[in-house]
C-alpha cells in the first residue's frame, strides 16, 4: 500500500511539473536610435510632424519594406529631434541592407524636409545609432 501511495504521489508531482511550465521570457526588442536635424536656422510650426522609418532596402528592384516607424509632432522644440525605432531582432537578416530615413511635414501636409542620402544601420558593420541631417524639400 505504501509503495502504491508513493508511486501515486510521484506521478502527481511529475504531472504537476508538466502542467505548469515556466513562462518563457519574451524576446527583448532591439532599437535603432539617433537624432534628426536640418541645417536651416528656422523653427517650424509646432504642429509639424516628424516621421522616421527603419527600412529593408536590400532589393534595388523593389520598394523598401518598413520594419519600424515613429511619427510625432515636433512641438515648439528646435532640432535635433531624438528618435527610437524598436524592432524584433528576428526580423534582421545579416545579408540584407537596412537604412533609416526621415521626413518633416508641415501642418497642411506639405513635405518640408527629407533625407537625401542613405543612413545605413544594423548590418554589414553599420551602427545602430545615427545622426540624420535632412535637406529642404523642393
C-alpha positions as a printed Julia matrix, in Angstrom:
138×3 Matrix{Float64}:
  0.0    0.0     0.0
  2.81   2.37    0.88
  4.55   1.65   -2.39
  1.42   2.41   -4.46
  0.78   5.61   -2.47
  4.38   6.72   -3.03
  4.1    5.92   -6.74
  0.88   7.9    -6.97
  2.47  10.92   -5.26
  5.48  10.79   -7.6
  3.19  10.56  -10.61
  1.17  13.55   -9.39
  4.37  15.53   -8.87
  5.51  14.78  -12.41
  2.12  15.73  -13.83
  2.12  18.98  -11.88
  5.57  19.82  -13.21
  4.4   19.16  -16.76
  1.2   21.15  -16.34
  2.86  24.35  -15.17
  5.87  25.07  -17.34
  7.85  28.17  -16.53
  6.84  31.14  -18.59
  9.31  31.91  -21.33
 10.75  35.39  -21.26
  9.66  37.41  -24.28
 12.45  38.25  -26.69
 13.78  41.69  -25.96
 13.09  44.16  -28.72
 16.1   45.96  -30.09
 16.18  49.55  -31.28
 17.8   51.93  -33.71
 18.32  55.31  -32.08
 19.6   58.69  -33.09
 18.76  62.29  -33.84
 17.24  64.14  -36.77
 18.12  67.72  -37.66
 18.26  70.18  -40.55
 20.8   72.93  -41.34
 18.41  75.84  -41.77
 18.16  78.08  -38.72
 14.38  78.21  -38.58
 11.7   76.94  -36.28
  8.89  75.07  -37.94
  5.24  75.36  -36.91
  4.86  73.39  -33.65
  2.25  71.07  -35.16
  4.64  69.89  -37.91
  5.23  66.13  -37.84
  8.46  64.15  -37.94
  8.34  60.61  -39.33
 11.35  58.29  -39.02
 11.39  54.82  -40.61
 13.62  51.75  -40.39
 13.54  50.07  -43.8
 14.92  46.99  -45.5
 16.48  48.48  -48.64
 18.17  45.3   -49.88
 16.39  44.99  -53.2
 17.07  47.63  -55.83
 14.18  46.37  -57.96
 11.52  46.6   -55.23
 10.18  49.21  -52.82
 11.73  49.31  -49.36
  9.98  47.3   -46.64
  9.21  49.3   -43.48
 10.17  47.43  -40.29
  9.51  50.23  -37.78
  8.08  53.73  -37.89
  7.77  56.59  -35.44
  5.68  59.7   -36.13
  5.42  62.56  -33.68
  4.55  66.23  -33.51
  7.76  68.21  -33.14
  6.21  70.79  -30.82
  7.91  74.11  -30.06
 11.34  72.49  -29.77
 14.31  73.23  -32.01
 16.25  70.37  -33.59
 17.88  67.94  -33.09
 14.91  65.64  -32.53
 15.67  62.27  -30.89
 14.1   59.04  -32.12
 13.96  55.37  -31.12
 12.74  52.71  -33.55
 12.04  49.37  -31.88
 12.25  46.17  -33.92
 12.35  42.44  -33.27
 15.87  41.01  -33.69
 14.44  38.05  -35.63
 13.4   40.43  -38.41
 17.01  41.27  -39.27
 18.8   39.21  -41.93
 22.61  39.59  -41.77
 22.93  39.65  -45.56
 20.29  42.39  -46.03
 20.82  46.15  -46.02
 18.84  48.4   -43.66
 18.54  52.17  -43.58
 16.79  54.91  -41.63
 15.05  57.79  -43.35
 13.18  60.8   -42.04
 10.7   63.44  -43.2
  9.13  66.53  -41.69
  5.7   67.58  -42.93
  4.12  70.95  -42.2
  0.63  71.02  -40.63
 -1.0   71.21  -44.09
  0.83  68.03  -45.17
  3.5   69.75  -47.27
  6.83  67.94  -47.21
  9.34  70.43  -45.76
 12.48  68.35  -45.06
 13.61  64.87  -46.08
 16.68  62.65  -46.14
 18.58  62.69  -49.41
 21.33  60.22  -48.51
 21.22  56.65  -47.23
 21.78  56.2   -43.5
 22.76  52.52  -43.22
 22.18  50.72  -39.92
 22.44  47.31  -38.23
 24.24  45.04  -40.71
 27.5   44.89  -42.63
 29.33  46.91  -39.97
 26.73  49.72  -39.84
 25.85  51.22  -36.43
 22.54  51.1   -34.55
 22.75  54.82  -33.71
 22.72  57.51  -36.41
 22.63  61.27  -36.78
 20.45  62.29  -39.71
 20.73  65.69  -41.39
 17.78  66.36  -43.68
 17.64  68.63  -46.72
 14.9   71.06  -47.65
 12.31  69.54  -49.98
 11.82  71.44  -53.22
